Amino acid sequence: MAVVSYLRTSAQGDVGATTEVAAFATFLLGALAGAGDKFIAGVAGVAVAVLLVAKPRIEEFSRALTGEELAATLELAVISVIVLRGCSKDGYWLDLMAS
């Protein structure tokens, strides 16, 4: 259903996929809650709602970034992952990401 919705709206010139992605996220979170992990599904649902409310500001911010600023942000992310892994004696930080 989300694919049909996307195809119809994109044919009219509206290329955004927010509604379709939100519908898919809702389905996945419902499946997660149905599988018994209601707390994580609830937390993720709130996170999705916050992102949807903040979407206009996030788009404005992303359009204001230059290529240099984006590259610097990605470099910081990569360095942070390497440094955090190097500071960990038993790989605890990466174990948290895996679980």
N, C-alpha and C positions, 0 to 999 in steps of 0.2 A: 504494500500500500504506500509506503514511503517512497519507493522508487517511482511509482506512477505519479505521485504528487510532485516529485522533483521534476520529472519529465514534462508535466503539464505547465508548471510555473516557469521552467527554463525556456519552454517554447514561446512563452509570452514575453520573454526578455528579462524576467526576474531570476537571476542566477543564484541567489542565496539558498543555502541548505539548512538554515537554522531550525526550521520547523521539523524537517525530516530527521535531523540528528537528535533533536530533543525527543521526538517520538521513539526513536530507536533506543535512546538512553533510558526512557521511561519503561520500555519493554524489558530491557536488560536488568534494570533495578527491580522491577516486579518479579522477574525470574529469580533474582538473587534473594529477594525477600521470601518468595515461595519455597526456596531451597532451605530456608531456615536462618539466613544471616540478615535478620531484620535491622539490626543496629547499623551495620555497614551500609545497607541499602538506604536507610534513613539519612545517614550522614552524607552519602554520595548524592542523594536527592536534594538535600539542602545546598550542597556545593553546586549542583547543576542549576538550581534556581537562582543562586547568587550570580553565577556566570551569565545567565540569561538576562537578569536585571541590569548587569553591568556591561552588557554587550555594546551599546553605543559608545560608552567611554573607552572600552577596550579597543574598538575599531579606530576611534579618533587617535588614541595613543599609538597604535601600531602604524598608522599612516604618517605620524609625525617622526617616526624613527628613521634615521639615515642608515645606509648600508654599513657604514663604519660603526655606528652604535650597536647595530644588530650583531655584527661580527665580534665586537668586544664583549657583548653579553654572552654569546655562545662560547667564547674563549674562557670567560669567567666560570661558566657552568662546567666545562670540561676540566679546568684546573681544580675546581672545587671537588669534583668527583675523585680525581687522582689524589689530591691532598688528603681528603677524608679517608680514602682507602689506605693511604700510606700511614696515617696517624693511628689507624686501628690495629691493635695487636692480634685480634682473633677474627677480623672481618665482620664485626658486629653490625656495622652500618649497612653493609651490603646484604646481610642476612635480614635486616629489617625491610629492605626494599623487596626482597624475594618473597617474603611472607605476606 
